[in-house]
Amino acid sequence: MTEATKSLKRSLVGKVVSDKRAKTVTVLIERRVKHELYGKIVGKSSKYHAHDENGEYKQGDLIEITESRPLSKTKNWVATRLVQKAVLV
């Protein structure tokens, strides 16, 4: 096969809201969905714990996370790449 195979793992892009734990970041994923009954666009959010081996991602960074095998009780995502560095105010 010469063409690249598509990864079966899900990947999401979100903002780091906590980097206090060792080798772990908490990532907030926000999405906009249409309400089933009323049709209004509603904002929904989910928080995921992602593995950050080197502690390179800081609070406010926009990162991509990819699904992986369970690494702990709550952690089954791995931080793969930095999309945008946090803006200092």
Backbone torsions as a table, in degrees:
resi	resn	phi	psi	omega
1	MET	NA	131.3	179.5
2	THR	-99.5	-23.6	-179.2
3	GLU	-83.9	150.4	-178.8
4	ALA	-70.2	138.9	178.4
5	THR	-86.1	140.6	-178.5
6	LYS	-77.6	135.5	179.5
7	SER	-70.2	138.2	178.9
8	LEU	-85.7	-8.1	-179.4
9	LYS	-82.4	140.2	177.4
10	ARG	-75.0	148.2	173.0
11	SER	-135.0	142.2	-177.6
12	LEU	-131.1	155.5	176.7
13	VAL	-117.4	129.5	-179.1
14	GLY	-155.9	179.5	-175.4
15	LYS	-101.6	136.9	177.0
16	VAL	-74.7	120.2	179.7
17	VAL	-104.7	-15.9	177.2
18	SER	-152.0	135.3	175.7
19	ASP	-131.2	28.5	-174.4
20	LYS	-76.3	-27.4	-176.1
21	ARG	-87.2	153.4	-179.6
22	ALA	-69.5	126.8	175.8
23	LYS	60.8	19.5	-179.2
24	THR	-139.0	137.7	171.6
25	VAL	-123.3	148.2	175.4
26	THR	-100.9	125.2	-174.5
27	VAL	-115.7	129.6	178.3
28	LEU	-97.5	120.5	178.1
29	ILE	-105.2	120.0	178.9
30	GLU	-110.4	137.9	178.1
31	ARG	-142.3	158.2	-179.3
32	ARG	-115.6	123.8	-178.5
33	VAL	-127.6	156.1	178.4
34	LYS	-85.7	130.9	178.5
35	HIS	-64.3	134.2	-174.4
36	GLU	-59.2	-45.4	-174.0
37	LEU	-88.7	-45.8	-170.7
38	TYR	-95.9	-15.2	176.1
39	GLY	79.5	-0.3	179.9
40	LYS	-75.8	145.0	176.2
41	ILE	-78.8	123.6	-175.9
42	VAL	-121.6	140.9	177.1
43	GLY	-86.3	128.3	176.8
44	LYS	-121.5	150.6	180.0
45	SER	-140.8	153.6	177.6
46	SER	-139.3	146.2	176.4
47	LYS	-110.8	134.9	178.3
48	TYR	-126.2	144.9	173.3
49	HIS	-94.1	127.8	-177.7
50	ALA	-123.1	145.3	179.9
51	HIS	-78.2	128.0	179.1
52	ASP	-129.5	88.4	-171.5
53	GLU	-54.6	-45.6	-173.9
54	ASN	-97.1	-0.2	-179.4
55	GLY	65.5	34.7	-174.0
56	GLU	-85.9	-17.6	-177.2
57	TYR	-97.6	134.6	-176.5
58	LYS	-115.7	167.4	-179.0
59	GLN	-58.0	132.6	179.6
60	GLY	97.5	-15.9	179.2
61	ASP	-68.9	146.0	173.6
62	LEU	-98.0	117.2	-175.5
63	ILE	-129.0	164.0	174.8
64	GLU	-104.6	133.8	176.4
65	ILE	-118.4	147.8	-178.5
66	THR	-125.7	141.8	179.7
67	GLU	-63.7	143.6	178.3
68	SER	-146.6	-175.0	176.1
69	ARG	-69.1	158.9	178.3
70	PRO	-61.7	126.5	179.7
71	LEU	-101.5	-22.5	175.1
72	SER	-158.7	-170.2	-178.2
73	LYS	-60.1	-39.3	-175.7
74	THR	-113.7	-2.5	-170.9
75	LYS	-114.0	111.7	173.7
76	ASN	-138.7	33.4	174.5
77	TRP	-131.2	152.1	178.2
78	VAL	-125.6	131.9	176.1
79	ALA	-71.6	121.6	-174.1
80	THR	-102.6	-40.8	-178.1
81	ARG	-155.8	156.2	176.6
82	LEU	-86.9	123.7	179.0
83	VAL	-90.8	-46.7	-179.6
84	GLN	-150.7	132.3	179.9
85	LYS	-72.5	150.2	178.8
86	ALA	-63.2	141.1	178.5
87	VAL	-87.9	125.7	177.9
88	LEU	-80.7	131.1	-178.1
89	VAL	-102.2	NA	NA
